[in-house]
Amino acid sequence: ISKLLVSEGDRIAANSLIAVLDSESRLQAALASARATVALRHAGVEQARTAVRASLGEAQAPLSRAESAVRRAELDFDRTNTLYGKNIVAKASYDQKLATLEQAQKEVEQARATLSRFNTENLDIQTDVVFALRQLDAARADQVRAEADLEQAYIRAPVTGTVLDVKIQPGEKLDSDGVADLGQIDNMTAKVEVYQSLVGRIEIGDAVELTADALAEKLKGEVTRIGAQVKRQTVLASDPSANTDAKIVEVLVALDEGSSKRASRYTNLQVEANFKVSDRTASAK
Protein backbone atom coordinates (compact mmCIF):
# COMPACT_ATOMS: atom_id res chain seq x y z
CA ILE A 1 0.00 0.00 0.00
CA SER A 2 1.41 3.40 -0.96
CA LYS A 3 -1.55 5.57 0.03
CA LEU A 4 -4.39 5.03 2.50
CA LEU A 5 -7.25 7.46 2.01
CA VAL A 6 -9.73 6.50 4.75
CA SER A 7 -9.83 6.34 8.54
CA GLU A 8 -12.01 4.44 10.97
CA GLY A 9 -15.46 6.03 11.18
CA ASP A 10 -15.35 7.63 7.72
CA ARG A 11 -18.52 7.41 5.65
CA ILE A 12 -17.70 6.62 2.04
CA ALA A 13 -19.68 6.20 -1.15
CA ALA A 14 -19.67 3.14 -3.36
CA ASN A 15 -16.72 3.05 -5.79
CA SER A 16 -14.84 5.77 -3.93
CA LEU A 17 -11.07 5.34 -3.66
CA ILE A 18 -9.86 4.02 -0.32
CA ALA A 19 -6.25 2.96 -1.04
CA VAL A 20 -3.57 2.99 -3.75
CA LEU A 21 -0.99 0.28 -4.41
CA ASP A 22 2.67 1.02 -5.07
CA SER A 23 2.29 -0.34 -8.62
CA GLU A 24 0.45 2.85 -9.62
CA SER A 25 3.44 4.76 -11.04
CA ARG A 26 4.62 1.80 -13.13
CA LEU A 27 1.16 1.18 -14.52
CA GLN A 28 0.64 4.89 -15.21
CA ALA A 29 3.84 4.86 -17.27
CA ALA A 30 2.61 1.81 -19.19
CA LEU A 31 -0.67 3.58 -19.91
CA ALA A 32 1.13 6.72 -21.10
CA SER A 33 3.22 4.57 -23.45
CA ALA A 34 0.08 2.84 -24.77
CA ARG A 35 -1.59 6.20 -25.41
CA ALA A 36 1.50 7.44 -27.25
CA THR A 37 1.42 4.33 -29.44
CA VAL A 38 -2.24 4.97 -30.27
CA ALA A 39 -1.37 8.53 -31.32
CA LEU A 40 1.49 7.20 -33.45
CA ARG A 41 -0.79 4.67 -35.12
CA HIS A 42 -3.33 7.42 -35.80
CA ALA A 43 -0.58 9.32 -37.60
CA GLY A 44 0.31 6.15 -39.50
CA VAL A 45 -3.25 5.85 -40.77
CA GLU A 46 -3.26 9.44 -42.00
CA GLN A 47 0.14 8.92 -43.59
CA ALA A 48 -1.13 5.83 -45.41
CA ARG A 49 -4.21 7.70 -46.62
CA THR A 50 -2.03 10.56 -47.85
CA ALA A 51 0.25 8.13 -49.68
CA VAL A 52 -2.73 6.49 -51.37
CA ARG A 53 -4.06 9.88 -52.42
CA ALA A 54 -0.63 10.76 -53.86
CA SER A 55 -0.42 7.43 -55.69
CA LEU A 56 -3.91 8.01 -57.04
CA GLY A 57 -2.85 11.39 -58.32
CA GLU A 58 0.28 9.87 -59.86
CA ALA A 59 -1.86 7.24 -61.59
CA GLN A 60 -4.36 9.78 -62.91
CA ALA A 61 -1.71 11.99 -64.55
CA PRO A 62 -0.40 9.29 -66.96
CA LEU A 63 -3.98 8.44 -67.91
CA SER A 64 -4.68 12.07 -68.79
CA ARG A 65 -1.51 12.25 -70.88
CA ALA A 66 -2.31 8.96 -72.61
CA GLU A 67 -5.85 10.07 -73.42
CA SER A 68 -4.52 13.33 -74.88
CA ALA A 69 -2.04 11.34 -76.98
CA VAL A 70 -4.87 9.14 -78.25
CA ARG A 71 -6.87 12.16 -79.32
CA ARG A 72 -3.86 13.59 -81.25
CA ALA A 73 -3.13 10.22 -82.80
CA GLU A 74 -6.74 9.87 -83.88
CA LEU A 75 -6.66 13.27 -85.58
CA ASP A 76 -3.37 12.45 -87.33
CA PHE A 77 -4.66 9.09 -88.44
CA ASP A 78 -7.94 10.53 -89.70
CA ARG A 79 -6.06 13.11 -91.85
CA THR A 80 -3.62 10.53 -93.14
CA ASN A 81 -6.41 8.07 -93.86
CA THR A 82 -8.23 10.71 -95.90
CA LEU A 83 -5.08 11.54 -97.86
CA TYR A 84 -4.27 7.87 -98.29
CA GLY A 85 -7.72 7.31 -99.75
CA LYS A 86 -6.94 9.97 -102.33
CA ASN A 87 -3.53 8.44 -103.05
CA ILE A 88 -1.84 11.58 -101.77
CA VAL A 89 0.30 9.87 -99.09
CA ALA A 90 2.17 6.61 -99.25
CA LYS A 91 1.14 3.36 -97.62
CA ALA A 92 4.11 3.60 -95.27
CA SER A 93 2.88 6.91 -93.84
CA TYR A 94 -0.58 5.39 -93.34
CA ASP A 95 0.87 2.39 -91.52
CA GLN A 96 2.98 4.63 -89.28
CA LYS A 97 -0.01 6.75 -88.19
CA LEU A 98 -2.07 3.61 -87.52
CA ALA A 99 0.70 2.11 -85.40
CA THR A 100 1.01 5.35 -83.45
CA LEU A 101 -2.72 5.33 -82.74
CA GLU A 102 -2.73 1.71 -81.62
CA GLN A 103 0.23 2.33 -79.31
CA ALA A 104 -1.52 5.35 -77.76
CA GLN A 105 -4.64 3.27 -77.18
CA LYS A 106 -2.58 0.57 -75.42
CA GLU A 107 -1.04 3.19 -73.15
CA VAL A 108 -4.53 4.39 -72.19
CA GLU A 109 -5.53 0.82 -71.30
CA GLN A 110 -2.40 0.40 -69.19
CA ALA A 111 -2.99 3.69 -67.37
CA ARG A 112 -6.60 2.74 -66.67
CA ALA A 113 -5.49 -0.67 -65.32
CA THR A 114 -3.04 1.05 -62.96
CA LEU A 115 -5.71 3.48 -61.81
CA SER A 116 -8.21 0.66 -61.23
CA ARG A 117 -6.07 -0.59 -58.32
CA PHE A 118 -7.18 2.45 -56.37
CA ASN A 119 -10.71 2.85 -55.01
CA THR A 120 -11.44 6.54 -55.33
CA GLU A 121 -14.61 6.32 -53.19
CA ASN A 122 -13.14 4.63 -50.09
CA LEU A 123 -9.43 4.97 -49.41
CA ASP A 124 -9.72 2.82 -46.26
CA ILE A 125 -10.03 -0.40 -48.25
CA GLN A 126 -6.61 0.09 -49.84
CA THR A 127 -4.04 -2.45 -48.60
CA ASP A 128 -1.67 0.05 -46.99
CA VAL A 129 -4.48 1.86 -45.22
CA VAL A 130 -6.05 -1.41 -44.02
CA PHE A 131 -2.71 -2.45 -42.54
CA ALA A 132 -2.35 0.89 -40.76
CA LEU A 133 -5.91 0.65 -39.41
CA ARG A 134 -5.26 -2.85 -38.01
CA GLN A 135 -2.15 -1.51 -36.27
CA LEU A 136 -4.30 1.24 -34.78
CA ASP A 137 -6.84 -1.34 -33.55
CA ALA A 138 -4.07 -3.32 -31.87
CA ALA A 139 -2.72 -0.16 -30.21
CA ARG A 140 -6.19 0.74 -28.92
CA ALA A 141 -6.57 -2.76 -27.46
CA ASP A 142 -3.23 -2.34 -25.69
CA GLN A 143 -4.44 0.98 -24.28
CA VAL A 144 -7.65 -0.58 -22.96
CA ARG A 145 -5.59 -3.32 -21.33
CA ALA A 146 -3.23 -0.75 -19.80
CA GLU A 147 -6.20 1.20 -18.41
CA ALA A 148 -7.58 -1.98 -16.84
CA ASP A 149 -4.16 -2.80 -15.37
CA LEU A 150 -3.89 0.67 -13.85
CA GLU A 151 -7.33 0.31 -12.26
CA GLN A 152 -5.95 -2.72 -10.40
CA ALA A 153 -3.69 -0.32 -8.49
CA TYR A 154 -6.74 1.38 -6.98
CA ILE A 155 -8.82 -0.18 -4.20
CA ARG A 156 -12.37 1.12 -4.19
CA ALA A 157 -15.31 0.73 -1.85
CA PRO A 158 -17.71 -1.96 -3.10
CA VAL A 159 -20.72 -0.35 -1.39
CA THR A 160 -21.71 2.82 0.42
CA GLY A 161 -21.03 2.53 4.13
CA THR A 162 -18.89 3.35 7.14
CA VAL A 163 -15.30 2.27 7.75
CA LEU A 164 -15.46 0.03 10.81
CA ASP A 165 -11.82 -1.00 11.01
CA VAL A 166 -8.62 -0.26 9.06
CA LYS A 167 -6.58 -3.42 8.51
CA ILE A 168 -3.42 -2.07 6.92
CA GLN A 169 -1.17 0.98 6.80
CA PRO A 170 0.94 2.56 4.02
CA GLY A 171 4.10 0.57 3.43
CA GLU A 172 2.54 -2.71 4.48
CA LYS A 173 1.86 -5.60 2.11
CA LEU A 174 -1.73 -6.29 1.17
CA ASP A 175 -2.96 -9.71 2.34
CA SER A 176 -6.17 -11.70 2.62
CA ASP A 177 -7.46 -9.44 5.44
CA GLY A 178 -7.95 -6.65 2.91
CA VAL A 179 -7.69 -2.93 3.56
CA ALA A 180 -10.65 -2.18 5.80
CA ASP A 181 -13.93 -3.49 7.13
CA LEU A 182 -16.87 -1.58 5.68
CA GLY A 183 -20.40 -1.77 6.98
CA GLN A 184 -23.81 -0.27 6.29
CA ILE A 185 -24.70 0.68 9.85
CA ASP A 186 -27.70 2.90 9.17
CA ASN A 187 -29.91 -0.18 9.25
CA MET A 188 -28.51 -2.57 11.84
CA THR A 189 -29.59 -6.19 12.10
CA ALA A 190 -29.08 -8.93 14.63
CA LYS A 191 -28.48 -12.58 13.76
CA VAL A 192 -30.06 -14.65 16.52
CA GLU A 193 -29.55 -18.36 17.17
CA VAL A 194 -32.87 -19.94 18.19
CA TYR A 195 -33.11 -23.51 19.45
CA GLN A 196 -34.69 -25.75 16.85
CA SER A 197 -37.32 -26.76 19.36
CA LEU A 198 -38.53 -23.14 19.63
CA VAL A 199 -38.07 -21.74 16.13
CA GLY A 200 -41.43 -23.12 14.95
CA ARG A 201 -43.19 -20.64 17.24
CA ILE A 202 -41.55 -17.63 15.58
CA GLU A 203 -43.00 -15.91 12.52
CA ILE A 204 -41.89 -13.16 10.16
CA GLY A 205 -42.89 -9.79 11.57
CA ASP A 206 -42.77 -10.83 15.25
CA ALA A 207 -41.58 -8.08 17.59
CA VAL A 208 -38.22 -8.60 19.27
CA GLU A 209 -36.46 -6.94 22.21
CA LEU A 210 -32.69 -7.22 22.43
CA THR A 211 -30.44 -6.51 25.41
CA ALA A 212 -26.67 -6.29 25.67
CA ASP A 213 -24.25 -5.54 28.49
CA ALA A 214 -22.74 -2.70 26.44
CA LEU A 215 -26.08 -0.90 26.03
CA ALA A 216 -28.10 0.78 28.74
CA GLU A 217 -31.35 0.63 26.79
CA LYS A 218 -33.10 -2.25 25.11
CA LEU A 219 -33.14 -2.45 21.35
CA LYS A 220 -36.29 -3.13 19.39
CA GLY A 221 -36.83 -4.79 16.05
CA GLU A 222 -38.79 -7.38 14.14
CA VAL A 223 -38.12 -10.73 12.50
CA THR A 224 -37.33 -10.36 8.79
CA ARG A 225 -35.98 -13.79 7.95
CA ILE A 226 -36.00 -17.29 9.44
CA GLY A 227 -33.26 -19.61 8.27
CA ALA A 228 -34.02 -22.87 6.48
CA GLN A 229 -31.04 -24.82 7.80
CA VAL A 230 -30.42 -26.33 11.23
CA LYS A 231 -26.89 -25.61 12.44
CA ARG A 232 -24.71 -26.17 15.47
CA GLN A 233 -24.81 -23.46 18.13
CA THR A 234 -21.88 -21.02 17.99
CA VAL A 235 -22.83 -18.51 20.71
CA LEU A 236 -22.54 -20.09 24.15
CA ALA A 237 -24.12 -18.94 27.38
CA SER A 238 -21.98 -18.24 30.42
CA ASP A 239 -23.72 -21.05 32.34
CA PRO A 240 -21.20 -23.97 32.50
CA SER A 241 -24.06 -26.47 32.53
CA ALA A 242 -25.54 -25.18 29.24
CA ASN A 243 -25.82 -27.50 26.28
CA THR A 244 -22.77 -26.77 24.10
CA ASP A 245 -23.87 -28.97 21.23
CA ALA A 246 -27.40 -27.64 20.73
CA LYS A 247 -28.95 -27.36 17.29
CA ILE A 248 -30.22 -23.94 16.28
CA VAL A 249 -31.80 -22.01 13.39
CA GLU A 250 -30.57 -18.52 12.54
CA VAL A 251 -33.20 -15.78 12.69
CA LEU A 252 -32.54 -12.31 11.29
CA VAL A 253 -33.93 -9.33 13.22
CA ALA A 254 -34.03 -5.82 11.71
CA LEU A 255 -33.71 -3.03 14.30
CA ASP A 256 -35.93 0.02 14.14
CA GLU A 257 -34.47 3.43 13.35
CA GLY A 258 -33.79 4.49 16.93
CA SER A 259 -32.30 1.16 17.92
CA SER A 260 -30.13 1.10 14.77
CA LYS A 261 -28.72 4.49 15.69
CA ARG A 262 -27.86 3.36 19.24
CA ALA A 263 -26.36 0.10 18.07
CA SER A 264 -24.40 1.58 15.16
CA ARG A 265 -21.38 2.14 17.43
CA TYR A 266 -20.92 -1.60 17.71
CA THR A 267 -20.66 -4.47 15.28
CA ASN A 268 -20.53 -8.13 16.23
CA LEU A 269 -22.02 -7.20 19.60
CA GLN A 270 -23.46 -10.18 21.45
CA VAL A 271 -27.10 -9.64 22.41
CA GLU A 272 -29.92 -11.58 24.00
CA ALA A 273 -33.23 -11.59 22.15
CA ASN A 274 -36.76 -11.92 23.48
CA PHE A 275 -39.34 -12.78 20.82
CA LYS A 276 -42.92 -11.64 21.39
CA VAL A 277 -45.04 -14.54 20.18
CA SER A 278 -48.75 -15.20 20.61
CA ASP A 279 -48.73 -17.56 23.65
CA ARG A 280 -45.43 -16.78 25.41
CA THR A 281 -42.03 -15.18 25.08
CA ALA A 282 -39.25 -17.20 23.44
CA SER A 283 -35.67 -16.31 24.37
CA ALA A 284 -32.46 -16.76 22.40
CA LYS A 285 -28.97 -15.34 22.02
Secondary structure, DSSP 8 states (H G I E B T S, - for coil): --EE---TT-EE-TT-EEEE-TTHHHHHHHHHHHHHHHHHHHHHHHHHHHHHHHHHHHHHHHHHHHHHHHHHHHHHHHHHHHHHHTT-S-HHHHHHHHHHHHHHHHHHHHHHHHHTTS-SS-GGGSHHHHHHHHHHHHHHHHHHHHHHHHHTTEEE-SSSEEEEEE---TTS---TT-SEEEE-TTS-EEEEEEETTTGGG--TT-EEEEE-TT-SS-EEEEEEEEEEEEEE--S--S-TTS-TT-EEEEEEEEE-HHHHHHHTT-SS---EEEEE-SSSEEEE-
